[in-house]
Amino acid sequence: MPKYLIQATYTRDGVTGVLAKGGSSRRDAIAQMLSAVGGQLESLYFGFGERDVWVVADMPDNEAAASVIMTVNASGAVMANTTVLLTPEQVDAAAQRSIDYRPPGS
């Protein structure tokens, strides 16, 4: 199953919600949301700085990941983005592909 990194920043309303219900409540809500699209939470960490939350999740496909991120961002409590993660073996397979490419201006 494809793996995704979700990085999120809380709005003021999002921080208020975390303060009211706690971090473990957010973890449980995120795990439930991922399960609803056929995914699974691998890990969730809170931090401080430019981002507030880092989630690593397995989801069945890009459409499931897009539906999660659109739903989360539509809430207005969080601004999140997603990165598709590749295993070292997937990078090995990609490196073995022969691509005919001509750089601009060549």
N, C-alpha and C positions, 0 to 999 in steps of 0.2 A: 504494500500500500504506500503511495507517495507520502513523503514527510514534508511538513511546512513549518517555517518559523514565523510566528506572528509577533510583531512588536507593537505595543500600544501605549498611548499617552492618554491619561484621564483628563477630562474637562473638570471644571469645578464641581459639577453635579456628580461626576463619576467618583471623585475623591470623597465627596460627602457620602455617597453610597457605601464605599469601602469603609469609611469611618463608622458608619452605622451598623454594618453587618459583618465586617471583618474580612480578612484575606482568605481564610479557609472557605468561607461562604462563596466568594468569587471563584475560587478553584472548583468547587463543586458545581456551580452554575455553568462554568465553561465546559467542564467534563460532560455535563448533561447535554449541553448544546451540541457538542461534537458528536456525542453518541447518537443524537437525533438525525444526523446526516450520515451515519455509518462510520464515523471516525472515532478516534481515541486520543485522550490526553496522555502525552508522554511525560512532560514536565511543565511546570509553571513557576516562574520566579518573579518576585517584585524587586524593584530597585529604585534608585533615585538618580536624577540627572535628566538627560534628554528624553528618555523613555521610562515608563513606570512599570511595565509588565513585559515579560518575554515568555512565550508559550511555544513549545514544540509539540506538534500534533500530527497524527496519522489521519489522513482523509482519503476517501476512495478515489477522488479525481479533482481536477481543477474547478469543475462546476460546483462541487460541494464546498471547496475552499472559498470560491467567489461568493457563494450564498452566505457563508458564515461572515465574511468580512463586510459585505454589503449590509447585512442585518446589524452587525455590531456598530458600524459607522452610522447607520440610520438612527440609532438610539440617541445620538447626541451626547452621550456620556463618555464616549471613548473615540479616539481617532486611531485606527489601526491600519497596518499594512502587512503584507504577506510576502515571504520569500520561499520559493520552492527549493528544497534542500536535496542535494545529490550525494549518494554514497561514493566512497573512493572507487568502487567497482564501476559505477555508472560513469564516472569521469574517465576511467580507463577505457571503457567501451566507446565513449565519445571521442577520445583521442585517437582511436583506431580507425575512425571513419575518414574516408578520403573526400575532401571537399575541394572543388575547383573554385578558387576565389581570386578576383583581381581587385587590388586596392584602388580607391579613387585616384584618378590621374595617371594610372599606368596603362 
